[in-house]
Amino acid sequence: EGRGVPGNTGGWPGSPGRAGDIFINNEWHESKSGKKFATYNPSTLEKICEVEEGDKLDVDKAVEAAHAAFQRGSPWRRLDALGRGWLLHQLADLVERDRAILATLETMDTGKPFLHAFFIDLEGCIKTLRYFAGWADKIQGRTIPTDDNVVCFTRHEPIGVCGAITPWNFPLLMLVWKLAPALCCGNTIVVKPAEQTPLTALYLGSLIKEVGFPPGVVNIVPGFGPTVGAAISSHPHISKIAFTGSTEVGKLVKEAASRSNLKRVTLELGGKNPCIVCADADLDLAVECAHQGVFFNQGQCCTAASRVFVEEQIYPEFVRRSVEYAKKRPIGDPFDIRTEQGPQIDQKQFDKILDLIESGKKEGAKLECGGSAMEDRGLFIKPTVFSEVTDTMRIAKEEIFGPVQPILKFKNIEEVIKRANSLEYGLTAAVFTKNLDKALKLASALESGTVWINCYNAIYAQAPFGGFKMSGNGREL
Amino acid sequence: MQIKIHHKLTSFSLLKLIYDLFLQTTWGSSLLCVICIPSLLCVICIPRVFPSFARLLFPSIQSHPSRMQSSGPLVSLSWIFINNEWHNSVSGKKFPVFNPATEEKICEVEEGDKEDIDKAVKAARQAFQIGSPWRTMNASERGRLIYKLADLIERDRLLLATMESINGGKLFSNSYTLDLGGCVATLRYCAAYLSTNDCVFYFPDGNFFGYTRHEPIGVCGQIIPWNFPLFMFIWKIGPALCCGNTVVVKPAEQTPLTALHVASLIQEAGFPPGVVNIVPGYGPTAGAAISSHMDIDKVAFTGSTEVGKMIKEAAGKSNLKRVTLELGGKSPFIVFADSDLDSAVEVAHQALFYHQGQCCIAASRLFVEESIYDEFVRRSVERAKKYVLGNPLTPGVSQGPQIDKKQYEKILDLIESGKKEGAKLECGGGPWGNKGFFIQPTVFSNVTDEMRIAKEEIFGPVQQIMKFKSLDDVIKRANNTHYGLAAGIFTKDIDKAITVSSALQAGTVWVNCYSVVSPQCPFGGFKMSGNGRELGEYGLQEYTEVKMVTMKISQKNS
């Protein structure tokens, strides 16, 4: 049933428009240019449908709507904070109601296993919406004691029109990460979903309308980075931009923000995250977490554990078990409930990953398993494990964003701290040890926005998420 | 290279002698004005005669070795400060520093450039290494050092205030009370904050336990303006050091002297080498090197919006360093008919004319309600005419010079535009005197929103008075600018006060007061007046990086 939803003529529930239209002012629009672009199912390489292709003019229209919705005295500005929270709660209810449809769309558009989409992505969306719904009426200023006969208090006001550019690896979840806090604080928003995966965002547009958010509060303009993304980052009437994606593009976004109107910028960028396994760790747990840490979502996570540092004495055993795990990882149709790994998102990513795998082989890492694409299918890559990886190899320095696990060896804590911190990235890190002192010492010394101890990808709406160094600016959640 | 010069007396070391004398007596501000300032002037006028004169007057100085020690670095105040040592510039270049009241050169200062910034960053990075004395220092000890620095600044308050007045053209009484008072208070606020800056604990879903660590960001680059040279320097280094960062500071090329003197106090207080590094120089060279440096983790800048954009852009192009900006303003000051008129006139006047109008928060769009407009203008003009212009060290002088020729010319150009565009010139409107960058206190009435003087930041003693009819009208007009730094409201009506303060797009709104800036309160701009906040808890957060630590536990019994 879910698969029938994005038909080119069907339209979303509650909307007379067609699937794939631009969402502005709670209405569905065609692109100004009349252009469309196709979105594909990476698992079958079939076209799912065509989507209206936004460009600068469409962004202008969306910003105008968002700006009007943010005017002093508008329904949105006059809405009580509790009312804002209630709308977010209701949106969570509708996402929950349509959970199967959204998870299906997500799986079709990204190729991620359906069960992951259903239980991880959608669960995260619902919880994030509810978390921020609860915050809406608890945003308080402070009263500050000062010198002299003055009373000083602060008001925490919404910034204004926020631009959001979301990635293709967790299309709906990352959208909700941006949308929920922005609306919670009373902003209005113009969103560009990734061009590879615009469908769930547009579906969410229909739910936003159904819930009854005032027109213009949420606007969704599908399109490409150099056109829609650039228009958002350099728009003079957008007061803040939040971007999740590559470090390279993050730099462009921040530059454009500066050149235009000094809009506030938060960035959630790449990572090359160390996962440090000490000899005293619970080996079963460490092997499994490190495995899931890198292979989850086809390796397409900014948090991917793509540098596993293992202490010398347990290194051979760790590699052996990791290879065993990787070889067993079920690859195939994302709608098959046994499947753990689907296809990569597109040809460009696929080629990049294979290139990095080749570099690993050439630079002398030991290929333990995988190392190539699946012979019979489009964008599937075999789970790949490299041992005897050294710090200077490309696979130990560059973000791979694919199912490739490089395993490195270390001798002592001081050395591993230095090596773990040696890159420009600083998003996440993980430590496996039973020793409290080691755990806390590493947690303090590692230069990363998140440190997991004896766990991985433990991301919750209650905990801040973001990067040190070139992995980002600011925090989400 | 370390440079030690002990016997070269500059006019500043003589000021130091005077200061020492006063330290041994009890003195009030009247004593300062009556005795100290004229003698300072006399000192500056006859530098060649003075050494023997000084020894004659203050023989006791010889018997204070501890004070003599601190006068060592005092005469070294024209060098680059890296790793607690004094260095020549790599290029060998120097640049002159002037007294804007007399247009005379005070001295030459080593001119830092990219290579010097590299050297400073290397020192700052070294000082930030894991295991370094600074990184392993207890927070309480960091706090003690900052307290000590505050004490030393208080000790040298007279000297620093005098330097600031000579170099910045700032009224001595203002330098002494407000600038120096603000410096000491800000440092003490930061020092005291250390004991309360803790972790936050979380219990996320599932069997996990989590906490956040608020860690220092690393090497912070800081670029300081010339209008409050020392005060803005302290605004930057206080929070940065409080949170455990190391800094590379570029003071403004017009006004590097007080920062360099404080460098000697930083050394004296016992900060580890490399924690604070000061590289005097120009924006396009030293400033650009800081903003685009690959090994600086954060840049904080106070200055113009134009340069602020370049800094953030450079930060984006280089290594995505964190950016806080405190930029220009065209701050509205709204006077309702029901306000206490005496107080409104006086505060609006001070809000604009303070420090020759060279404040980012200058109330340079004064909106006055129709019914009291004429009377307000009359009284404002009367007030502006009371000014005595002159050397800022002279008692009784109430307005000093603008900082330099460039600013001076820009202001005169804007004044001309006001005349041409049809504003009514009520008083002033031109330069003053034949030496120094003085401008007559100027008041324009009948100013309308589209005139250049109502849109552009003037940064000079020029007051624009506009008329408004209704609350909604004035809110719209006040917000109709790219700037959003500060705003003032004068009314006795609580509803108006709260409605307008909520509606104004400004980082600070003052009600029935203006320019009340204290270290406990966050300060910064909406829109293109800035990014981030300085001071208060909000400001300290800008110098920390949040790390979330999440641990697996077998069972969460909570």
Interface residues (C-beta under 8 A of the other chain):
Chain A: R72 K127 R142 I144 P145 T146 D147 D148 V150 C152 T154 R155 S239 T247 G250 K251 L252 V253 K254 E255 A257 S258 R259 N261 L262 R264 L267 L269 I417 E424 A439 A443 S444 A445 S448 G449 T450 V451 W452 I453 N454 C455 A458 Y460 Q462 A463 P464 F465 G466 F468 K469 M470 G472 N473 R475
Chain B: I130 A185 Y202 F203 P204 D205 G206 F208 G210 T212 R213 D297 T305 G308 K309 M310 I311 K312 E313 A315 G316 K317 N319 L320 R322 L325 L327 I475 H482 S502 A503 C513 V516 S518 Q520 C521 P522 K527 M528 G530 N531 G536 E537 Y538 E545 V546 K547 M548 V549 T550 M551 K552
